[in-house]
Amino acid sequence: MAQKQQTLHQQRPFSSSPRSYSSISNRPIFLLSRNGLLLVLLALFLLLAVFLPWPGSPLLLFPNKVSSPSYASSLSPHAKSEWRNYTLAQAAKFVATNGTVIVCAVSSPFLPFLNNWLISVSRQKHQEKVLVIAEDYITLYKVNEKWPGHAVLIPPALDSKTAYSFGSQGFFNFTARRPQHLLQILELGYNVMYNDVDMVWLQDPFQYLEGSHDAYFTDDMPQIKPLNHSHDLPAPDQNGETYICSCMIYLRPTNGAKLLMKKWSEELQSQAWSESIRFKANDQPAFNLALNKTAHQVDLYLLSQVAFPTGGLYFNNAAWVEETKGKHVIVHNNYIIGYDRKMRRFQDYGLWLVDDHALESPLGKLE
């Protein structure tokens, strides 16, 4: 942790600077007496302790603890412009651990879901690998306020409100950027895991990434599979479609994984959002097309259904959940539309962690 803080200090776009002490020279001459001088030195020491924390101090051990709750709003225009120039290469280098980066993409309305997901990731001791790709400047500044260096914005920034509603054109624009983000990280030479933030980790998922395949992914179908089901890409149904989820993907920096991301991006670029197809207007259909079109060139691996169940199974089949208890690794809160409905379902199933466990998140309590 200390090494990471030192690395961030070297590459971080801005650093705190002490307040001006020029007013000290205007103080009455009696302060230069022995007692007055001691008081001045003590005041200087306290100011330095607050604004220039020493290595190993609580402000460095717990970067989400800041000296002022209004830190974000007090950032200077220069400081904010420096975070704007923080690059994906810098950010990935800072967070990568053992060559791996965990990525999510977030717009500001979903910061509570980000925090909920982060608590579950922190419980599995993988939070330091997390890189938040901020889709708006509110998210960029808020995350870096609490957790410096763990958020980056890849221009252009999106309008938070347009990305809020599932099926909207803004939502399509939001999800359509995903393969390019992942490809850039692969080109930098890192393994990358992508998660939607409406997920909760119950166990460490890395132990399930068996072998050395190019790409790992999950099935989005709620039909129950045998516990020892095939890890091959499922055959298309009678409509020629597969239903792989783009919510949880793990990629190695191989030519096969890069090819898959390029094909996914091409498929998205060939689509155009329209009101008539708005409920299909997201990145997942294009991901499935890319998987099927590159299957003979890419080493693909379907993850265990029992470990990575879709929301259509986990939240709708209580008998199956009880039979497979203790085997679930990441739960996805999909097969439901609506911000409030998702939150309520997490609450109903004991998976909304923010209210009682916010301090377990690197972001702490978000105001």
C-alpha positions in Angstrom: 0.0 0.0 0.0 2.8 2.4 0.9 4.6 1.7 -2.4 1.4 2.5 -4.3 1.0 5.8 -2.4 4.6 6.7 -3.3 3.9 5.8 -7.0 0.8 7.9 -7.0 2.6 10.8 -5.5 5.1 10.6 -8.4 2.5 10.3 -11.2 -0.5 11.9 -9.6 -1.7 15.0 -11.6 -1.7 17.2 -8.5 -0.6 17.3 -4.9 -1.7 19.2 -1.9 0.3 22.3 -1.0 0.5 24.0 2.4 -1.4 27.2 3.0 0.5 30.4 2.9 2.2 31.4 6.1 2.9 35.0 5.1 0.5 36.3 7.7 2.9 35.2 10.4 5.3 38.0 9.6 2.5 40.5 10.5 2.1 39.2 14.0 3.1 41.5 16.9 6.8 41.3 17.9 6.1 39.6 21.2 5.6 36.3 19.3 9.3 36.3 18.8 9.9 35.8 22.5 10.8 32.3 23.5 7.3 31.2 24.3 5.9 33.0 21.2 8.5 31.3 18.9 7.5 27.9 20.4 3.9 28.6 19.6 4.7 29.6 16.0 6.8 26.5 15.5 4.0 24.3 17.0 1.5 25.9 14.6 3.7 25.3 11.6 4.2 21.7 12.7 0.4 21.1 12.9 -0.2 22.7 9.5 2.4 20.6 7.9 1.1 17.4 9.6 -2.4 18.1 8.1 -1.4 19.2 4.6 1.8 17.2 4.0 1.1 13.8 5.7 4.2 11.7 6.3 4.6 8.2 4.8 2.6 5.9 7.0 0.3 8.6 8.4 -3.4 7.8 8.7 -4.2 10.1 5.7 -2.0 7.9 3.5 -3.1 4.6 5.0 -6.8 5.5 4.5 -6.9 7.8 1.5 -10.7 8.0 1.6 -10.3 10.0 4.8 -9.8 13.6 3.9 -9.2 16.6 6.1 -12.3 18.5 4.9 -15.7 17.0 3.9 -15.9 19.7 1.2 -12.6 18.7 -0.4 -14.1 18.1 -3.9 -15.9 21.5 -4.1 -12.7 23.2 -2.9 -10.5 21.8 -5.6 -8.9 24.6 -7.6 -9.6 24.9 -11.3 -5.9 23.9 -11.9 -6.3 20.7 -9.8 -9.4 19.7 -11.7 -7.8 20.3 -15.0 -4.9 18.1 -14.0 -7.3 15.2 -13.2 -8.8 15.8 -16.6 -5.4 15.0 -18.1 -4.9 11.8 -16.1 -4.5 9.2 -18.8 -5.7 5.6 -19.0 -2.0 4.4 -19.2 -1.2 6.3 -16.0 -4.2 5.0 -14.2 -3.8 1.4 -15.3 -0.1 1.4 -14.3 -1.1 2.7 -10.8 -3.8 0.2 -10.0 -2.5 -2.9 -11.7 -1.5 -5.7 -9.3 0.2 -8.8 -10.7 -0.5 -7.5 -14.2 -4.3 -7.4 -13.6 -6.8 -4.5 -13.6 -10.4 -4.7 -12.5 -12.6 -2.2 -14.5 -16.0 -0.8 -14.1 -17.6 2.1 -16.0 -19.8 4.4 -14.0 -21.9 7.6 -14.4 -22.6 9.7 -11.3 -26.2 8.5 -10.7 -24.8 5.0 -10.1 -22.2 6.0 -7.5 -24.2 4.2 -4.7 -24.1 1.0 -6.7 -20.3 1.5 -7.3 -19.9 1.8 -3.5 -22.0 -1.3 -2.9 -19.9 -3.3 -5.4 -16.7 -2.0 -4.0 -17.5 -3.2 -0.5 -18.0 -6.7 -1.8 -14.7 -6.5 -3.8 -12.9 -5.2 -0.7 -14.1 -8.1 1.3 -12.2 -10.4 -1.2 -9.0 -8.2 -0.9 -9.0 -7.1 -4.6 -10.0 -3.4 -4.3 -6.5 -2.1 -5.1 -6.8 -3.5 -8.6 -10.0 -1.5 -9.3 -10.1 1.3 -11.9 -13.3 3.3 -12.3 -13.8 4.6 -15.8 -15.7 7.7 -15.1 -18.2 8.6 -17.8 -18.7 12.1 -16.4 -16.6 14.7 -14.5 -18.7 14.4 -11.3 -17.7 10.8 -11.0 -14.1 11.5 -11.9 -13.7 14.1 -9.2 -15.7 12.4 -6.5 -13.9 9.1 -6.8 -10.5 10.7 -6.9 -11.4 12.9 -4.0 -12.0 9.9 -1.8 -9.6 7.4 -3.5 -6.9 9.3 -5.4 -5.8 7.7 -8.7 -8.5 5.1 -9.0 -10.7 7.0 -11.5 -10.0 8.1 -15.1 -12.2 9.8 -17.7 -11.7 8.9 -21.4 -13.1 11.8 -23.4 -15.6 12.6 -24.5 -17.5 12.9 -21.2 -21.2 11.8 -21.4 -24.2 13.5 -20.0 -25.0 11.6 -16.7 -28.8 12.0 -17.2 -28.9 10.5 -20.7 -27.0 7.4 -19.5 -29.4 6.9 -16.6 -32.3 5.1 -18.3 -32.0 1.6 -19.7 -32.8 1.4 -23.4 -32.3 5.1 -24.0 -29.9 6.4 -26.6 -27.7 7.8 -23.8 -27.6 4.3 -22.3 -26.6 2.8 -25.7 -23.9 5.5 -26.1 -22.7 4.6 -22.6 -22.4 0.9 -23.1 -21.1 1.1 -26.6 -17.8 2.6 -25.4 -16.9 -0.5 -23.3 -15.0 -2.6 -25.9 -12.7 0.3 -26.7 -11.9 0.8 -23.1 -11.1 -2.8 -22.6 -9.0 -3.0 -25.8 -6.9 -0.1 -24.7 -6.1 -1.8 -21.4 -5.2 -5.0 -23.3 -2.9 -3.1 -25.6 -1.1 -1.8 -22.5 -0.3 -5.4 -21.7 -2.7 -6.0 -18.7 -5.2 -8.8 -17.9 -8.5 -7.1 -17.4 -11.7 -8.0 -15.6 -14.8 -6.0 -16.4 -17.8 -5.9 -14.0 -21.1 -4.1 -14.1 -21.6 -2.3 -10.7 -25.0 -3.9 -10.1 -23.1 -7.0 -9.0 -22.0 -8.3 -5.6 -19.0 -10.5 -5.0 -19.6 -13.4 -2.5 -16.3 -15.1 -3.1 -13.0 -14.5 -4.9 -13.7 -15.0 -8.6 -10.1 -15.3 -9.7 -9.9 -18.9 -8.4 -12.5 -19.8 -11.1 -10.5 -18.5 -14.0 -9.1 -21.9 -14.9 -6.5 -22.4 -17.6 -5.1 -19.7 -19.9 -7.9 -18.9 -22.2 -8.3 -15.6 -24.1 -11.7 -14.6 -22.8 -14.0 -15.7 -20.0 -17.7 -14.8 -19.8 -21.0 -15.9 -18.3 -24.3 -17.2 -19.6 -27.3 -14.8 -19.3 -30.0 -17.6 -19.6 -31.9 -18.5 -16.5 -32.4 -22.2 -17.5 -30.6 -24.5 -15.1 -27.5 -26.2 -16.5 -25.8 -29.3 -15.0 -23.1 -28.5 -12.5 -20.5 -30.0 -14.8 -21.8 -28.2 -17.9 -19.5 -27.5 -20.9 -17.3 -24.4 -20.9 -17.6 -24.0 -24.6 -19.6 -21.1 -26.2 -23.2 -22.3 -26.2 -24.7 -23.1 -29.6 -27.1 -20.5 -31.0 -30.8 -21.1 -30.4 -33.4 -21.5 -33.2 -33.2 -17.8 -33.8 -29.5 -17.9 -34.3 -28.8 -16.1 -31.1 -26.7 -16.8 -28.0 -27.3 -15.1 -24.7 -23.9 -14.4 -23.2 -23.8 -11.6 -20.7 -21.4 -8.7 -21.3 -21.6 -7.8 -17.6 -18.7 -9.9 -16.4 -15.7 -10.5 -18.7 -12.1 -11.5 -18.0 -9.6 -11.0 -20.8 -5.9 -11.8 -21.1 -3.7 -9.5 -23.3 -3.6 -12.0 -26.2 -4.2 -11.5 -29.9 -7.4 -13.5 -29.6 -8.9 -11.3 -26.9 -7.9 -8.1 -28.8 -9.5 -9.5 -31.9 -12.7 -10.1 -29.9 -12.8 -6.6 -28.6 -12.2 -5.1 -32.1 -15.0 -7.2 -33.6 -17.3 -6.2 -30.7 -16.6 -2.6 -31.4 -17.2 -3.1 -35.1 -20.6 -4.7 -34.5 -21.6 -1.8 -32.2 -20.5 0.8 -34.8 -22.7 -1.0 -37.4 -25.8 -0.6 -35.1 -27.9 2.5 -34.8 -30.1 3.3 -31.9 -33.8 3.8 -32.6 -36.9 3.9 -30.5 -38.2 0.7 -32.2 -35.3 -1.4 -30.8 -34.6 0.5 -27.6 -34.9 -2.5 -25.3 -32.2 -4.2 -27.4 -30.1 -1.0 -27.6 -27.1 -2.0 -25.5 -23.8 -3.6 -26.0 -24.8 -7.2 -25.3 -26.3 -8.3 -28.7 -23.2 -7.0 -30.4 -21.0 -8.9 -28.0 -22.8 -12.1 -28.8 -22.4 -11.5 -32.5 -18.6 -10.9 -32.0 -18.3 -14.1 -29.9 -19.9 -16.2 -32.6 -18.0 -14.6 -35.5 -14.6 -15.0 -33.8 -15.2 -18.4 -32.0 -12.9 -20.2 -34.4 -10.1 -17.7 -33.8 -10.4 -17.0 -30.1 -10.0 -19.4 -27.1 -13.3 -18.9 -25.2 -14.3 -20.1 -21.8 -17.9 -20.1 -20.4 -17.7 -19.7 -16.6 -19.7 -21.9 -14.2 -23.4 -21.0 -14.0 -23.6 -22.0 -10.3 -20.7 -19.7 -9.5 -21.8 -16.8 -11.7 -25.6 -16.9 -11.9 -27.7 -14.5 -13.8 -30.2 -12.5 -11.9 -33.0 -14.3 -13.8 -32.0 -17.5 -12.0 -30.6 -16.3 -8.6 -33.5 -14.0 -7.7 -36.3 -16.1 -9.2 -35.5 -19.7 -8.2 -35.3 -20.0 -4.4 -35.1 -23.8 -4.5 -32.0 -23.7 -6.8 -30.3 -21.1 -4.7 -30.8 -23.2 -1.6 -29.6 -26.4 -3.3 -26.4 -24.6 -4.5 -25.8 -22.5 -1.3 -22.2 -21.7 -0.7 -21.2 -22.1 -4.4 -22.2 -18.6 -5.7 -19.3 -16.2 -6.4 -20.7 -13.1 -8.2 -24.4 -12.3 -8.3 -25.7 -10.0 -11.0 -28.8 -7.9 -10.3 -30.2 -8.1 -13.8 -33.5 -9.3 -15.3 -35.0 -6.2 -13.7 -35.3 -2.7 -15.0 -35.2 0.5 -12.9 -32.7 2.0 -10.5 -35.0 1.9 -7.4 -36.2 -1.6 -8.2 -32.6 -2.9 -8.4 -31.7 -1.3 -5.1 -34.8 -2.6 -3.4 -34.1 -6.1 -4.6 -30.6 -6.0 -3.3 -32.0 -4.8 0.0 -34.6 -7.6 0.1 -31.9 -10.2 -0.4 -29.4 -8.7 2.0 -27.0 -7.6 -0.7 -27.3 -3.9 -0.3 -24.3 -3.3 1.9 -23.9 0.5 1.7 -26.2 1.5 4.5 -24.4 -0.5 7.2 -21.0 -1.2 5.8 -19.9 1.9 3.9 -16.7 2.2 5.8 -15.6 -1.1 4.2 -15.5 0.7 0.9 -12.4 2.7 -0.2 -14.8 5.5 -0.9 -16.3 5.5 2.6 -19.6 7.3 2.9 -20.6 9.2 -0.2 -22.4 12.5 0.5 
